[in-house]
């Protein structure tokens, strides 16, 4: 009987591996299809800017950036946001009851005074104490909201939604470095869509290793340290193959909390961000999709293939460990809270394809991998390993993962998605990471995911710990 | 042997090698379990694909290098002279001879092919296009630009690209034609009006509206625009109509076009465009849309358009219907009568303030009173004096210099949909 169980397990794992490979190939094909479509529908940056800047009809955008204890960087970051190139936008900084001098610095630097502002509570958030605007015309785009401490970014974002004046808004982190053309790229997909676009996901990469001048990335570089370098590859794979691929069949499951654009009406009608959720960005998008589908409304969620935003990622094992545990808990939460959407064609391609994919190949995978790893140890101890077969199966998985990296780099080079496309050294570094990732990084991530699931099941209280930032290289003049 | 035969020969050769390899390998792996066979195939497939991708990457890199080299050579040959056109202080009406002398060419050279191949022509267009869109000056340089493009044979080249190029090239060429403001023959464009690619079809449509003679515009007197218009369509239509007006061509009757559409959102688009192009003479044609439409947004757009265009004849109709309308429409009507400023509708604003519990509508009524002139402000002060504690918050906005600055309804900015509700949308 044990032998039968052994064989069944082996066949399941083998079939599962082939299914994962097939799904990756499908996503690669879809992302190439998206690239082809965008080459026709999305002109170069200069043309987009030329056409949108000259029109009074270009929709205005609000940028919402919650801040908590950011006294060191807040002024630079706000100046950086003010340099975004777009004809009409407002910046809403949410001070989530910072205990340091964040608000004080903002008031002094931008000449802020309190204005009458009776805020509509469109979505739930902690009470807003006051709204401040600048007396200086130069900073008229800026609005600062001082609110009671909500403890999470989602509460700050909800407060921003409550004071936002435009139909479209972008949610970002105050320490993100936004590309000057980001809003044009995202809004182009909104203005060009013949069905209502309820959200646009922007490609976001890690700023570790990049050179920054005046709040802009002037030299995009692959990080020098091992951990951020592998994560960069992971981010590129996620945005340029995963999300872009899903977006072609309108099945994008997530708009990153770091930089994403939303339609205010739909966000308000679906209840805004959930302050209790560990994966508030996925949760909100799924609620938006549910709202649209339940009301029989047509919609689209788009993905920008070019990099729009840079964020500093974890550079130590400890911070990465915490982040991945949080992500794993978030994934578990999504699977349990939105279970009615999974394998449900009523919710369109998201319910029929993306969520089943997430369940089968992202949620179950770490558990299956862990079981496989333990099973392998047991087989080694009992001497039951057929080494020839084991080596060739491992080689298959390994070669396929390297092939994925080849596709990714090819895609990046042809679309010029990331501004290092003309630096062969960057590609060589990323390729090297693809070679070592399965040995050192993947097992660690698998462990974190399993531990995150375990914590979720034990109902351990989730603690939101901010990532320890090392800062980016600043170019001195 | 011609190129097709050579290609066929090599394809056959590759297929022969491929089938030999497959049968050899199948035979070799025959006695192995199927998982080993599958793995072996995946490994080999991956290696083959990696080699193909590497070759493609190398080819792309080479193409990119050639492109960069060609662009550099073009910059060296013609860059300075092209820059001259976009330099301040240059005579806006250079003669052909003067321009040729800047390029160090004689009139005889201009007849020759100055750009060697398609790549050079495309890159030259890109070079001029990039400089053009970076240039923020007015139209005064247009004559020099057209002369320059003419010398290099660009109009005919772009027309050819639109006609015969791949889909991406068609779109790029039409975008450049739009930016260069070149004339394009209708037969080239008309073919694209039925393209299966929406973007190509739309670009062709707008190019056609931009350059059609007055009688050709009749072609659009159908529900041609009705396939789900997007914001970009409005941007483009606004642009091409602006171009027509600048070129002294007749503008279509947008109220009539609005009537022809079946989709209410498309109707809204044309009604909005009417106010941008000051088509006051056609405002009366919107009355039946206002009376008969059940679409809230359309009624709001018609009211706003009447307000912007000071179509005071519609004021009694607006006054008569306001109180039966939903809240957002009430606000649009109040804005409209405020902009008309006939001095006869202050009572409407007062009704708007008093007959609703919606704080947004009440605030907008006060805002309109403030913008109505001295008479309106007097009423506003009286209301403030008698306001209850709860209502006092409305009036604080009229005392703070920052918020007060944004209160008046500004005609210049008001076309922008978000500006009109800048302050009020999230209040209360």
Boltz contact constraints between the chains, C-beta under 6 A:
constraints:
  - contact:
      token1: [A, 14]
      token2: [B, 35]
      max_distance: 6.0
  - contact:
      token1: [A, 39]
      token2: [B, 168]
      max_distance: 6.0
  - contact:
      token1: [A, 40]
      token2: [B, 167]
      max_distance: 6.0
  - contact:
      token1: [A, 40]
      token2: [B, 168]
      max_distance: 6.0
  - contact:
      token1: [A, 40]
      token2: [B, 171]
      max_distance: 6.0
  - contact:
      token1: [A, 40]
      token2: [B, 199]
      max_distance: 6.0
  - contact:
      token1: [A, 41]
      token2: [B, 199]
      max_distance: 6.0
  - contact:
      token1: [A, 43]
      token2: [B, 175]
      max_distance: 6.0
  - contact:
      token1: [A, 46]
      token2: [B, 133]
      max_distance: 6.0
  - contact:
      token1: [A, 47]
      token2: [B, 175]
      max_distance: 6.0
  - contact:
      token1: [A, 50]
      token2: [B, 133]
      max_distance: 6.0
  - contact:
      token1: [A, 55]
      token2: [B, 235]
      max_distance: 6.0
  - contact:
      token1: [A, 56]
      token2: [B, 415]
      max_distance: 6.0
  - contact:
      token1: [A, 56]
      token2: [B, 416]
      max_distance: 6.0
  - contact:
      token1: [A, 57]
      token2: [B, 234]
      max_distance: 6.0
  - contact:
      token1: [A, 57]
      token2: [B, 235]
      max_distance: 6.0
  - contact:
      token1: [A, 57]
      token2: [B, 238]
      max_distance: 6.0
  - contact:
      token1: [A, 60]
      token2: [B, 418]
      max_distance: 6.0
  - contact:
      token1: [A, 115]
      token2: [B, 400]
      max_distance: 6.0
  - contact:
      token1: [A, 115]
      token2: [B, 402]
      max_distance: 6.0
  - contact:
      token1: [A, 115]
      token2: [B, 403]
      max_distance: 6.0
  - contact:
      token1: [A, 116]
      token2: [B, 396]
      max_distance: 6.0
  - contact:
      token1: [A, 116]
      token2: [B, 397]
      max_distance: 6.0
  - contact:
      token1: [A, 116]
      token2: [B, 400]
      max_distance: 6.0
  - contact:
      token1: [A, 116]
      token2: [B, 403]
      max_distance: 6.0
  - contact:
      token1: [A, 118]
      token2: [B, 393]
      max_distance: 6.0
  - contact:
      token1: [A, 118]
      token2: [B, 427]
      max_distance: 6.0
  - contact:
      token1: [A, 118]
      token2: [B, 428]
      max_distance: 6.0
  - contact:
      token1: [A, 120]
      token2: [B, 426]
      max_distance: 6.0
  - contact:
      token1: [A, 120]
      token2: [B, 428]
      max_distance: 6.0
  - contact:
      token1: [A, 133]
      token2: [B, 402]
      max_distance: 6.0
  - contact:
      token1: [A, 163]
      token2: [B, 426]
      max_distance: 6.0
  - contact:
      token1: [A, 165]
      token2: [B, 422]
      max_distance: 6.0
  - contact:
      token1: [A, 165]
      token2: [B, 425]
      max_distance: 6.0
  - contact:
      token1: [A, 165]
      token2: [B, 426]
      max_distance: 6.0
  - contact:
      token1: [A, 166]
      token2: [B, 418]
      max_distance: 6.0
  - contact:
      token1: [A, 191]
      token2: [B, 231]
      max_distance: 6.0
  - contact:
      token1: [A, 191]
      token2: [B, 232]
      max_distance: 6.0
  - contact:
      token1: [A, 192]
      token2: [B, 230]
      max_distance: 6.0
  - contact:
      token1: [A, 192]
      token2: [B, 232]
      max_distance: 6.0
  - contact:
      token1: [A, 193]
      token2: [B, 230]
      max_distance: 6.0
  - contact:
      token1: [A, 194]
      token2: [B, 228]
      max_distance: 6.0
  - contact:
      token1: [A, 194]
      token2: [B, 230]
      max_distance: 6.0
  - contact:
      token1: [A, 389]
      token2: [B, 36]
      max_distance: 6.0
  - contact:
      token1: [A, 392]
      token2: [B, 36]
      max_distance: 6.0
  - contact:
      token1: [A, 392]
      token2: [B, 39]
      max_distance: 6.0
  - contact:
      token1: [A, 393]
      token2: [B, 39]
      max_distance: 6.0
  - contact:
      token1: [A, 395]
      token2: [B, 43]
      max_distance: 6.0
  - contact:
      token1: [A, 396]
      token2: [B, 39]
      max_distance: 6.0
  - contact:
      token1: [A, 396]
      token2: [B, 42]
      max_distance: 6.0
  - contact:
      token1: [A, 396]
      token2: [B, 43]
      max_distance: 6.0
  - contact:
      token1: [A, 399]
      token2: [B, 43]
      max_distance: 6.0
  - contact:
      token1: [A, 399]
      token2: [B, 46]
      max_distance: 6.0
  - contact:
      token1: [A, 400]
      token2: [B, 46]
      max_distance: 6.0
  - contact:
      token1: [A, 403]
      token2: [B, 46]
      max_distance: 6.0
  - contact:
      token1: [A, 403]
      token2: [B, 49]
      max_distance: 6.0
  - contact:
      token1: [A, 403]
      token2: [B, 50]
      max_distance: 6.0
  - contact:
      token1: [A, 406]
      token2: [B, 50]
      max_distance: 6.0
  - contact:
      token1: [A, 406]
      token2: [B, 53]
      max_distance: 6.0
  - contact:
      token1: [A, 410]
      token2: [B, 53]
      max_distance: 6.0
  - contact:
      token1: [A, 410]
      token2: [B, 57]
      max_distance: 6.0
